[in-house]
Amino acid sequence: MYSCHVKAFERANIRAVIDHAGITVGYRTPDARVGEIGCSFYHGADDALALPPDQLCLDDVDAVAISEVMADLAYVVSG
């Protein structure tokens, strides 16, 4: 089961971490829904697993990155 996904934006040198209640690998019923979901942005796109301690404010995040993450979130919560 995964409880987060990381998406790197190399041009903007940031990455998004999408936290959720969990997605089971290899088994998902058609009516399965992802529970609680959230997103944080961090500096650096090179090492997705080593997160710096400080999150970025949305004002400091590239608009394209925010738009792509919003589209991803909409897709995930739609089932």
PDB file of N, CA, C and O in Angstrom:
ATOM      1  N   MET A   1       0.845  -1.169   0.000  1.00  0.00           N
ATOM      2  CA  MET A   1       0.000   0.000   0.000  1.00  0.00           C
ATOM      3  C   MET A   1       0.895   1.239   0.000  1.00  0.00           C
ATOM      4  O   MET A   1       1.888   1.307   0.724  1.00  0.00           O
ATOM      5  N   TYR A   2       0.528   2.196  -0.812  1.00  0.00           N
ATOM      6  CA  TYR A   2       1.240   3.475  -0.857  1.00  0.00           C
ATOM      7  C   TYR A   2       0.424   4.531  -0.130  1.00  0.00           C
ATOM      8  O   TYR A   2      -0.797   4.591  -0.280  1.00  0.00           O
ATOM      9  N   SER A   3       1.091   5.357   0.650  1.00  0.00           N
ATOM     10  CA  SER A   3       0.391   6.446   1.333  1.00  0.00           C
ATOM     11  C   SER A   3       0.861   7.813   0.859  1.00  0.00           C
ATOM     12  O   SER A   3       0.400   8.838   1.362  1.00  0.00           O
ATOM     13  N   CYS A   4       1.786   7.836  -0.115  1.00  0.00           N
ATOM     14  CA  CYS A   4       2.169   9.114  -0.726  1.00  0.00           C
ATOM     15  C   CYS A   4       2.766   8.850  -2.100  1.00  0.00           C
ATOM     16  O   CYS A   4       3.241   7.755  -2.399  1.00  0.00           O
ATOM     17  N   HIS A   5       2.726   9.878  -2.915  1.00  0.00           N
ATOM     18  CA  HIS A   5       3.355   9.858  -4.228  1.00  0.00           C
ATOM     19  C   HIS A   5       4.160  11.146  -4.365  1.00  0.00           C
ATOM     20  O   HIS A   5       3.782  12.184  -3.821  1.00  0.00           O
ATOM     21  N   VAL A   6       5.261  11.072  -5.088  1.00  0.00           N
ATOM     22  CA  VAL A   6       6.131  12.231  -5.287  1.00  0.00           C
ATOM     23  C   VAL A   6       6.218  12.520  -6.774  1.00  0.00           C
ATOM     24  O   VAL A   6       6.402  11.615  -7.588  1.00  0.00           O
ATOM     25  N   LYS A   7       6.082  13.796  -7.118  1.00  0.00           N
ATOM     26  CA  LYS A   7       6.177  14.209  -8.515  1.00  0.00           C
ATOM     27  C   LYS A   7       7.213  15.322  -8.600  1.00  0.00           C
ATOM     28  O   LYS A   7       7.075  16.360  -7.952  1.00  0.00           O
ATOM     29  N   ALA A   8       8.252  15.101  -9.402  1.00  0.00           N
ATOM     30  CA  ALA A   8       9.331  16.084  -9.544  1.00  0.00           C
ATOM     31  C   ALA A   8       9.074  17.003 -10.731  1.00  0.00           C
ATOM     32  O   ALA A   8       8.583  16.572 -11.774  1.00  0.00           O
ATOM     33  N   PHE A   9       9.411  18.267 -10.554  1.00  0.00           N
ATOM     34  CA  PHE A   9       9.342  19.275 -11.604  1.00  0.00           C
ATOM     35  C   PHE A   9      10.752  19.837 -11.761  1.00  0.00           C
ATOM     36  O   PHE A   9      11.139  20.786 -11.079  1.00  0.00           O
ATOM     37  N   GLU A  10      11.510  19.232 -12.673  1.00  0.00           N
ATOM     38  CA  GLU A  10      12.927  19.567 -12.809  1.00  0.00           C
ATOM     39  C   GLU A  10      13.159  21.005 -13.243  1.00  0.00           C
ATOM     40  O   GLU A  10      14.069  21.651 -12.724  1.00  0.00           O
ATOM     41  N   ARG A  11      12.378  21.529 -14.169  1.00  0.00           N
ATOM     42  CA  ARG A  11      12.577  22.909 -14.636  1.00  0.00           C
ATOM     43  C   ARG A  11      12.396  23.916 -13.509  1.00  0.00           C
ATOM     44  O   ARG A  11      13.102  24.923 -13.458  1.00  0.00           O
ATOM     45  N   ALA A  12      11.463  23.656 -12.615  1.00  0.00           N
ATOM     46  CA  ALA A  12      11.204  24.563 -11.501  1.00  0.00           C
ATOM     47  C   ALA A  12      12.035  24.205 -10.272  1.00  0.00           C
ATOM     48  O   ALA A  12      12.046  24.950  -9.293  1.00  0.00           O
ATOM     49  N   ASN A  13      12.731  23.067 -10.318  1.00  0.00           N
ATOM     50  CA  ASN A  13      13.548  22.574  -9.204  1.00  0.00           C
ATOM     51  C   ASN A  13      12.737  22.416  -7.914  1.00  0.00           C
ATOM     52  O   ASN A  13      13.173  22.812  -6.833  1.00  0.00           O
ATOM     53  N   ILE A  14      11.566  21.837  -8.058  1.00  0.00           N
ATOM     54  CA  ILE A  14      10.721  21.544  -6.899  1.00  0.00           C
ATOM     55  C   ILE A  14      10.118  20.156  -7.079  1.00  0.00           C
ATOM     56  O   ILE A  14      10.185  19.568  -8.158  1.00  0.00           O
ATOM     57  N   ARG A  15       9.536  19.650  -6.012  1.00  0.00           N
ATOM     58  CA  ARG A  15       8.773  18.407  -6.097  1.00  0.00           C
ATOM     59  C   ARG A  15       7.541  18.521  -5.220  1.00  0.00           C
ATOM     60  O   ARG A  15       7.528  19.208  -4.198  1.00  0.00           O
ATOM     61  N   ALA A  16       6.519  17.828  -5.654  1.00  0.00           N
ATOM     62  CA  ALA A  16       5.264  17.783  -4.923  1.00  0.00           C
ATOM     63  C   ALA A  16       5.164  16.432  -4.235  1.00  0.00           C
ATOM     64  O   ALA A  16       5.503  15.400  -4.813  1.00  0.00           O
ATOM     65  N   VAL A  17       4.698  16.452  -3.002  1.00  0.00           N
ATOM     66  CA  VAL A  17       4.443  15.216  -2.270  1.00  0.00           C
ATOM     67  C   VAL A  17       2.947  15.161  -1.993  1.00  0.00           C
ATOM     68  O   VAL A  17       2.401  15.994  -1.270  1.00  0.00           O
ATOM     69  N   ILE A  18       2.302  14.170  -2.580  1.00  0.00           N
ATOM     70  CA  ILE A  18       0.870  14.000  -2.409  1.00  0.00           C
ATOM     71  C   ILE A  18       0.653  12.906  -1.374  1.00  0.00           C
ATOM     72  O   ILE A  18       0.992  11.745  -1.602  1.00  0.00           O
ATOM     73  N   ASP A  19       0.089  13.286  -0.239  1.00  0.00           N
ATOM     74  CA  ASP A  19      -0.206  12.351   0.850  1.00  0.00           C
ATOM     75  C   ASP A  19      -1.676  11.950   0.779  1.00  0.00           C
ATOM     76  O   ASP A  19      -2.543  12.781   0.508  1.00  0.00           O
ATOM     77  N   HIS A  20      -1.943  10.683   1.022  1.00  0.00           N
ATOM     78  CA  HIS A  20      -3.326  10.206   1.007  1.00  0.00           C
ATOM     79  C   HIS A  20      -3.475   9.045   1.981  1.00  0.00           C
ATOM     80  O   HIS A  20      -2.499   8.566   2.559  1.00  0.00           O
ATOM     81  N   ALA A  21      -4.706   8.610   2.146  1.00  0.00           N
ATOM     82  CA  ALA A  21      -5.006   7.554   3.113  1.00  0.00           C
ATOM     83  C   ALA A  21      -4.495   6.189   2.671  1.00  0.00           C
ATOM     84  O   ALA A  21      -4.429   5.267   3.484  1.00  0.00           O
ATOM     85  N   GLY A  22      -4.136   6.043   1.413  1.00  0.00           N
ATOM     86  CA  GLY A  22      -3.563   4.782   0.956  1.00  0.00           C
ATOM     87  C   GLY A  22      -4.210   4.243  -0.295  1.00  0.00           C
ATOM     88  O   GLY A  22      -5.431   4.266  -0.453  1.00  0.00           O
ATOM     89  N   ILE A  23      -3.352   3.754  -1.188  1.00  0.00           N
ATOM     90  CA  ILE A  23      -3.797   3.093  -2.413  1.00  0.00           C
ATOM     91  C   ILE A  23      -3.142   1.719  -2.427  1.00  0.00           C
ATOM     92  O   ILE A  23      -1.920   1.604  -2.335  1.00  0.00           O
ATOM     93  N   THR A  24      -3.954   0.692  -2.543  1.00  0.00           N
ATOM     94  CA  THR A  24      -3.447  -0.670  -2.554  1.00  0.00           C
ATOM     95  C   THR A  24      -2.867  -0.993  -3.931  1.00  0.00           C
ATOM     96  O   THR A  24      -3.476  -0.694  -4.958  1.00  0.00           O
ATOM     97  N   VAL A  25      -1.710  -1.594  -3.938  1.00  0.00           N
ATOM     98  CA  VAL A  25      -1.043  -1.961  -5.183  1.00  0.00           C
ATOM     99  C   VAL A  25      -1.610  -3.279  -5.693  1.00  0.00           C
ATOM    100  O   VAL A  25      -1.692  -4.258  -4.951  1.00  0.00           O
ATOM    101  N   GLY A  26      -1.999  -3.298  -6.962  1.00  0.00           N
ATOM    102  CA  GLY A  26      -2.438  -4.524  -7.586  1.00  0.00           C
ATOM    103  C   GLY A  26      -3.877  -4.918  -7.328  1.00  0.00           C
ATOM    104  O   GLY A  26      -4.375  -5.847  -7.964  1.00  0.00           O
ATOM    105  N   TYR A  27      -4.556  -4.250  -6.426  1.00  0.00           N
ATOM    106  CA  TYR A  27      -5.946  -4.594  -6.163  1.00  0.00           C
ATOM    107  C   TYR A  27      -6.707  -3.326  -5.839  1.00  0.00           C
ATOM    108  O   TYR A  27      -6.412  -2.641  -4.859  1.00  0.00           O
ATOM    109  N   ARG A  28      -7.677  -3.025  -6.660  1.00  0.00           N
ATOM    110  CA  ARG A  28      -8.508  -1.854  -6.412  1.00  0.00           C
ATOM    111  C   ARG A  28      -9.874  -2.113  -7.015  1.00  0.00           C
ATOM    112  O   ARG A  28      -9.992  -2.371  -8.213  1.00  0.00           O
ATOM    113  N   THR A  29     -10.873  -2.048  -6.213  1.00  0.00           N
ATOM    114  CA  THR A  29     -12.226  -2.256  -6.708  1.00  0.00           C
ATOM    115  C   THR A  29     -12.684  -1.004  -7.459  1.00  0.00           C
ATOM    116  O   THR A  29     -12.187   0.090  -7.194  1.00  0.00           O
ATOM    117  N   PRO A  30     -13.619  -1.154  -8.384  1.00  0.00           N
ATOM    118  CA  PRO A  30     -14.073   0.003  -9.163  1.00  0.00           C
ATOM    119  C   PRO A  30     -14.662   1.127  -8.314  1.00  0.00           C
ATOM    120  O   PRO A  30     -14.615   2.293  -8.707  1.00  0.00           O
ATOM    121  N   ASP A  31     -15.216   0.782  -7.154  1.00  0.00           N
ATOM    122  CA  ASP A  31     -15.818   1.808  -6.312  1.00  0.00           C
ATOM    123  C   ASP A  31     -14.878   2.300  -5.213  1.00  0.00           C
ATOM    124  O   ASP A  31     -15.301   3.045  -4.329  1.00  0.00           O
ATOM    125  N   ALA A  32     -13.614   1.896  -5.258  1.00  0.00           N
ATOM    126  CA  ALA A  32     -12.643   2.320  -4.244  1.00  0.00           C
ATOM    127  C   ALA A  32     -12.391   3.821  -4.351  1.00  0.00           C
ATOM    128  O   ALA A  32     -12.269   4.356  -5.453  1.00  0.00           O
ATOM    129  N   ARG A  33     -12.316   4.478  -3.240  1.00  0.00           N
ATOM    130  CA  ARG A  33     -12.054   5.914  -3.194  1.00  0.00           C
ATOM    131  C   ARG A  33     -10.856   6.153  -2.291  1.00  0.00           C
ATOM    132  O   ARG A  33     -10.655   5.460  -1.293  1.00  0.00           O
ATOM    133  N   VAL A  34     -10.072   7.145  -2.665  1.00  0.00           N
ATOM    134  CA  VAL A  34      -8.953   7.561  -1.825  1.00  0.00           C
ATOM    135  C   VAL A  34      -9.536   8.466  -0.753  1.00  0.00           C
ATOM    136  O   VAL A  34     -10.322   9.364  -1.055  1.00  0.00           O
ATOM    137  N   GLY A  35      -9.153   8.234   0.498  1.00  0.00           N
ATOM    138  CA  GLY A  35      -9.680   9.037   1.601  1.00  0.00           C
ATOM    139  C   GLY A  35      -9.041  10.414   1.656  1.00  0.00           C
ATOM    140  O   GLY A  35      -8.982  11.122   0.651  1.00  0.00           O
ATOM    141  N   GLU A  36      -8.575  10.780   2.808  1.00  0.00           N
ATOM    142  CA  GLU A  36      -7.963  12.088   2.992  1.00  0.00           C
ATOM    143  C   GLU A  36      -6.789  12.263   2.041  1.00  0.00           C
ATOM    144  O   GLU A  36      -6.034  11.325   1.784  1.00  0.00           O
ATOM    145  N   ILE A  37      -6.647  13.479   1.524  1.00  0.00           N
ATOM    146  CA  ILE A  37      -5.579  13.745   0.569  1.00  0.00           C
ATOM    147  C   ILE A  37      -5.025  15.146   0.797  1.00  0.00           C
ATOM    148  O   ILE A  37      -5.770  16.063   1.142  1.00  0.00           O
ATOM    149  N   GLY A  38      -3.727  15.311   0.605  1.00  0.00           N
ATOM    150  CA  GLY A  38      -3.089  16.604   0.770  1.00  0.00           C
ATOM    151  C   GLY A  38      -1.840  16.686  -0.077  1.00  0.00           C
ATOM    152  O   GLY A  38      -1.371  15.676  -0.601  1.00  0.00           O
ATOM    153  N   CYS A  39      -1.303  17.877  -0.212  1.00  0.00           N
ATOM    154  CA  CYS A  39      -0.121  18.061  -1.045  1.00  0.00           C
ATOM    155  C   CYS A  39       0.789  19.113  -0.426  1.00  0.00           C
ATOM    156  O   CYS A  39       0.325  20.127   0.093  1.00  0.00           O
ATOM    157  N   SER A  40       2.092  18.855  -0.490  1.00  0.00           N
ATOM    158  CA  SER A  40       3.114  19.794  -0.040  1.00  0.00           C
ATOM    159  C   SER A  40       4.155  19.918  -1.136  1.00  0.00           C
ATOM    160  O   SER A  40       4.372  18.982  -1.905  1.00  0.00           O
ATOM    161  N   PHE A  41       4.796  21.072  -1.204  1.00  0.00           N
ATOM    162  CA  PHE A  41       5.847  21.310  -2.188  1.00  0.00           C
ATOM    163  C   PHE A  41       7.160  21.589  -1.472  1.00  0.00           C
ATOM    164  O   PHE A  41       7.183  22.205  -0.407  1.00  0.00           O
ATOM    165  N   TYR A  42       8.269  21.120  -2.080  1.00  0.00           N
ATOM    166  CA  TYR A  42       9.602  21.268  -1.504  1.00  0.00           C
ATOM    167  C   TYR A  42      10.596  21.669  -2.583  1.00  0.00           C
ATOM    168  O   TYR A  42      10.383  21.389  -3.762  1.00  0.00           O
ATOM    169  N   HIS A  43      11.695  22.332  -2.176  1.00  0.00           N
ATOM    170  CA  HIS A  43      12.787  22.638  -3.097  1.00  0.00           C
ATOM    171  C   HIS A  43      13.484  21.359  -3.515  1.00  0.00           C
ATOM    172  O   HIS A  43      13.545  20.397  -2.750  1.00  0.00           O
ATOM    173  N   GLY A  44      14.005  21.351  -4.722  1.00  0.00           N
ATOM    174  CA  GLY A  44      14.817  20.241  -5.211  1.00  0.00           C
ATOM    175  C   GLY A  44      13.989  19.179  -5.892  1.00  0.00           C
ATOM    176  O   GLY A  44      12.970  18.730  -5.368  1.00  0.00           O
ATOM    177  N   ALA A  45      14.444  18.779  -7.073  1.00  0.00           N
ATOM    178  CA  ALA A  45      13.741  17.751  -7.825  1.00  0.00           C
ATOM    179  C   ALA A  45      14.604  16.516  -8.025  1.00  0.00           C
ATOM    180  O   ALA A  45      14.203  15.587  -8.726  1.00  0.00           O
ATOM    181  N   ASP A  46      15.792  16.495  -7.412  1.00  0.00           N
ATOM    182  CA  ASP A  46      16.738  15.426  -7.703  1.00  0.00           C
ATOM    183  C   ASP A  46      16.539  14.161  -6.885  1.00  0.00           C
ATOM    184  O   ASP A  46      16.668  13.068  -7.436  1.00  0.00           O
ATOM    185  N   ASP A  47      16.234  14.255  -5.613  1.00  0.00           N
ATOM    186  CA  ASP A  47      16.084  13.075  -4.754  1.00  0.00           C
ATOM    187  C   ASP A  47      14.701  13.096  -4.123  1.00  0.00           C
ATOM    188  O   ASP A  47      14.485  13.763  -3.111  1.00  0.00           O
ATOM    189  N   ALA A  48      13.772  12.373  -4.716  1.00  0.00           N
ATOM    190  CA  ALA A  48      12.376  12.437  -4.294  1.00  0.00           C
ATOM    191  C   ALA A  48      12.143  11.933  -2.878  1.00  0.00           C
ATOM    192  O   ALA A  48      11.150  12.313  -2.257  1.00  0.00           O
ATOM    193  N   LEU A  49      13.017  11.095  -2.348  1.00  0.00           N
ATOM    194  CA  LEU A  49      12.776  10.520  -1.026  1.00  0.00           C
ATOM    195  C   LEU A  49      13.402  11.328   0.117  1.00  0.00           C
ATOM    196  O   LEU A  49      12.977  11.194   1.265  1.00  0.00           O
ATOM    197  N   ALA A  50      14.383  12.144  -0.172  1.00  0.00           N
ATOM    198  CA  ALA A  50      15.036  12.943   0.875  1.00  0.00           C
ATOM    199  C   ALA A  50      14.421  14.336   0.886  1.00  0.00           C
ATOM    200  O   ALA A  50      14.859  15.223   0.153  1.00  0.00           O
ATOM    201  N   LEU A  51      13.411  14.523   1.714  1.00  0.00           N
ATOM    202  CA  LEU A  51      12.706  15.801   1.750  1.00  0.00           C
ATOM    203  C   LEU A  51      13.350  16.772   2.723  1.00  0.00           C
ATOM    204  O   LEU A  51      13.680  16.395   3.847  1.00  0.00           O
ATOM    205  N   PRO A  52      13.535  18.031   2.301  1.00  0.00           N
ATOM    206  CA  PRO A  52      14.024  19.032   3.238  1.00  0.00           C
ATOM    207  C   PRO A  52      12.940  19.310   4.279  1.00  0.00           C
ATOM    208  O   PRO A  52      11.770  19.003   4.051  1.00  0.00           O
ATOM    209  N   PRO A  53      13.315  19.880   5.401  1.00  0.00           N
ATOM    210  CA  PRO A  53      12.337  20.070   6.485  1.00  0.00           C
ATOM    211  C   PRO A  53      11.296  21.144   6.219  1.00  0.00           C
ATOM    212  O   PRO A  53      10.223  21.121   6.821  1.00  0.00           O
ATOM    213  N   ASP A  54      11.588  22.077   5.335  1.00  0.00           N
ATOM    214  CA  ASP A  54      10.681  23.214   5.146  1.00  0.00           C
ATOM    215  C   ASP A  54       9.867  23.095   3.863  1.00  0.00           C
ATOM    216  O   ASP A  54      10.414  22.911   2.775  1.00  0.00           O
ATOM    217  N   GLN A  55       8.562  23.203   4.012  1.00  0.00           N
ATOM    218  CA  GLN A  55       7.682  23.206   2.857  1.00  0.00           C
ATOM    219  C   GLN A  55       7.716  24.581   2.211  1.00  0.00           C
ATOM    220  O   GLN A  55       8.000  25.580   2.872  1.00  0.00           O
ATOM    221  N   LEU A  56       7.426  24.626   0.921  1.00  0.00           N
ATOM    222  CA  LEU A  56       7.315  25.895   0.220  1.00  0.00           C
ATOM    223  C   LEU A  56       5.911  26.457   0.388  1.00  0.00           C
ATOM    224  O   LEU A  56       4.943  25.704   0.500  1.00  0.00           O
ATOM    225  N   CYS A  57       5.804  27.769   0.405  1.00  0.00           N
ATOM    226  CA  CYS A  57       4.505  28.430   0.349  1.00  0.00           C
ATOM    227  C   CYS A  57       4.016  28.355  -1.093  1.00  0.00           C
ATOM    228  O   CYS A  57       4.830  28.333  -2.016  1.00  0.00           O
ATOM    229  N   LEU A  58       2.722  28.316  -1.297  1.00  0.00           N
ATOM    230  CA  LEU A  58       2.203  28.242  -2.654  1.00  0.00           C
ATOM    231  C   LEU A  58       2.642  29.425  -3.505  1.00  0.00           C
ATOM    232  O   LEU A  58       2.766  29.293  -4.722  1.00  0.00           O
ATOM    233  N   ASP A  59       2.876  30.569  -2.892  1.00  0.00           N
ATOM    234  CA  ASP A  59       3.360  31.737  -3.637  1.00  0.00           C
ATOM    235  C   ASP A  59       4.722  31.478  -4.271  1.00  0.00           C
ATOM    236  O   ASP A  59       5.079  32.134  -5.250  1.00  0.00           O
ATOM    237  N   ASP A  60       5.487  30.531  -3.729  1.00  0.00           N
ATOM    238  CA  ASP A  60       6.829  30.221  -4.223  1.00  0.00           C
ATOM    239  C   ASP A  60       6.859  29.030  -5.178  1.00  0.00           C
ATOM    240  O   ASP A  60       7.933  28.598  -5.596  1.00  0.00           O
ATOM    241  N   VAL A  61       5.691  28.501  -5.525  1.00  0.00           N
ATOM    242  CA  VAL A  61       5.611  27.324  -6.385  1.00  0.00           C
ATOM    243  C   VAL A  61       5.197  27.753  -7.790  1.00  0.00           C
ATOM    244  O   VAL A  61       4.298  28.576  -7.962  1.00  0.00           O
ATOM    245  N   ASP A  62       5.861  27.186  -8.780  1.00  0.00           N
ATOM    246  CA  ASP A  62       5.571  27.449 -10.177  1.00  0.00           C
ATOM    247  C   ASP A  62       4.104  27.148 -10.489  1.00  0.00           C
ATOM    248  O   ASP A  62       3.581  26.112 -10.079  1.00  0.00           O
ATOM    249  N   ALA A  63       3.450  28.043 -11.207  1.00  0.00           N
ATOM    250  CA  ALA A  63       2.026  27.881 -11.518  1.00  0.00           C
ATOM    251  C   ALA A  63       1.745  26.620 -12.333  1.00  0.00           C
ATOM    252  O   ALA A  63       0.699  25.993 -12.159  1.00  0.00           O
ATOM    253  N   VAL A  64       2.662  26.244 -13.214  1.00  0.00           N
ATOM    254  CA  VAL A  64       2.477  25.021 -14.009  1.00  0.00           C
ATOM    255  C   VAL A  64       2.491  23.799 -13.094  1.00  0.00           C
ATOM    256  O   VAL A  64       1.689  22.882 -13.272  1.00  0.00           O
ATOM    257  N   ALA A  65       3.396  23.782 -12.120  1.00  0.00           N
ATOM    258  CA  ALA A  65       3.460  22.660 -11.177  1.00  0.00           C
ATOM    259  C   ALA A  65       2.160  22.557 -10.389  1.00  0.00           C
ATOM    260  O   ALA A  65       1.624  21.462 -10.216  1.00  0.00           O
ATOM    261  N   ILE A  66       1.655  23.678  -9.914  1.00  0.00           N
ATOM    262  CA  ILE A  66       0.390  23.660  -9.165  1.00  0.00           C
ATOM    263  C   ILE A  66      -0.732  23.134 -10.051  1.00  0.00           C
ATOM    264  O   ILE A  66      -1.538  22.317  -9.606  1.00  0.00           O
ATOM    265  N   SER A  67      -0.792  23.586 -11.283  1.00  0.00           N
ATOM    266  CA  SER A  67      -1.838  23.150 -12.200  1.00  0.00           C
ATOM    267  C   SER A  67      -1.761  21.645 -12.461  1.00  0.00           C
ATOM    268  O   SER A  67      -2.785  20.962 -12.453  1.00  0.00           O
ATOM    269  N   GLU A  68      -0.563  21.130 -12.691  1.00  0.00           N
ATOM    270  CA  GLU A  68      -0.415  19.694 -12.940  1.00  0.00           C
ATOM    271  C   GLU A  68      -0.797  18.864 -11.725  1.00  0.00           C
ATOM    272  O   GLU A  68      -1.441  17.824 -11.859  1.00  0.00           O
ATOM    273  N   VAL A  69      -0.405  19.319 -10.541  1.00  0.00           N
ATOM    274  CA  VAL A  69      -0.752  18.583  -9.326  1.00  0.00           C
ATOM    275  C   VAL A  69      -2.256  18.623  -9.077  1.00  0.00           C
ATOM    276  O   VAL A  69      -2.838  17.623  -8.658  1.00  0.00           O
ATOM    277  N   MET A  70      -2.887  19.757  -9.328  1.00  0.00           N
ATOM    278  CA  MET A  70      -4.339  19.849  -9.167  1.00  0.00           C
ATOM    279  C   MET A  70      -5.047  18.868 -10.111  1.00  0.00           C
ATOM    280  O   MET A  70      -6.024  18.229  -9.722  1.00  0.00           O
ATOM    281  N   ALA A  71      -4.556  18.751 -11.341  1.00  0.00           N
ATOM    282  CA  ALA A  71      -5.138  17.794 -12.287  1.00  0.00           C
ATOM    283  C   ALA A  71      -4.946  16.367 -11.793  1.00  0.00           C
ATOM    284  O   ALA A  71      -5.859  15.547 -11.891  1.00  0.00           O
ATOM    285  N   ASP A  72      -3.749  16.063 -11.255  1.00  0.00           N
ATOM    286  CA  ASP A  72      -3.493  14.734 -10.707  1.00  0.00           C
ATOM    287  C   ASP A  72      -4.414  14.435  -9.536  1.00  0.00           C
ATOM    288  O   ASP A  72      -4.968  13.340  -9.437  1.00  0.00           O
ATOM    289  N   LEU A  73      -4.578  15.413  -8.647  1.00  0.00           N
ATOM    290  CA  LEU A  73      -5.441  15.216  -7.479  1.00  0.00           C
ATOM    291  C   LEU A  73      -6.896  14.977  -7.915  1.00  0.00           C
ATOM    292  O   LEU A  73      -7.579  14.113  -7.366  1.00  0.00           O
ATOM    293  N   ALA A  74      -7.349  15.730  -8.881  1.00  0.00           N
ATOM    294  CA  ALA A  74      -8.719  15.546  -9.382  1.00  0.00           C
ATOM    295  C   ALA A  74      -8.906  14.143  -9.946  1.00  0.00           C
ATOM    296  O   ALA A  74      -9.947  13.519  -9.744  1.00  0.00           O
ATOM    297  N   TYR A  75      -7.890  13.650 -10.654  1.00  0.00           N
ATOM    298  CA  TYR A  75      -7.956  12.303 -11.218  1.00  0.00           C
ATOM    299  C   TYR A  75      -7.989  11.247 -10.114  1.00  0.00           C
ATOM    300  O   TYR A  75      -8.778  10.304 -10.183  1.00  0.00           O
ATOM    301  N   VAL A  76      -7.145  11.398  -9.106  1.00  0.00           N
ATOM    302  CA  VAL A  76      -7.073  10.411  -8.029  1.00  0.00           C
ATOM    303  C   VAL A  76      -8.360  10.363  -7.237  1.00  0.00           C
ATOM    304  O   VAL A  76      -8.858   9.275  -6.948  1.00  0.00           O
ATOM    305  N   VAL A  77      -8.915  11.507  -6.879  1.00  0.00           N
ATOM    306  CA  VAL A  77     -10.134  11.490  -6.060  1.00  0.00           C
ATOM    307  C   VAL A  77     -11.372  11.096  -6.856  1.00  0.00           C
ATOM    308  O   VAL A  77     -12.398  10.754  -6.268  1.00  0.00           O
ATOM    309  N   SER A  78     -11.292  11.141  -8.184  1.00  0.00           N
ATOM    310  CA  SER A  78     -12.448  10.758  -8.980  1.00  0.00           C
ATOM    311  C   SER A  78     -12.640   9.243  -9.040  1.00  0.00           C
ATOM    312  O   SER A  78     -13.679   8.752  -9.481  1.00  0.00           O
ATOM    313  N   GLY A  79     -11.602   8.503  -8.582  1.00  0.00           N
ATOM    314  CA  GLY A  79     -11.717   7.051  -8.551  1.00  0.00           C
ATOM    315  C   GLY A  79     -11.243   6.450  -9.828  1.00  0.00           C
ATOM    316  O   GLY A  79     -11.267   5.229  -9.982  1.00  0.00           O
TER     317      GLY A  79
END
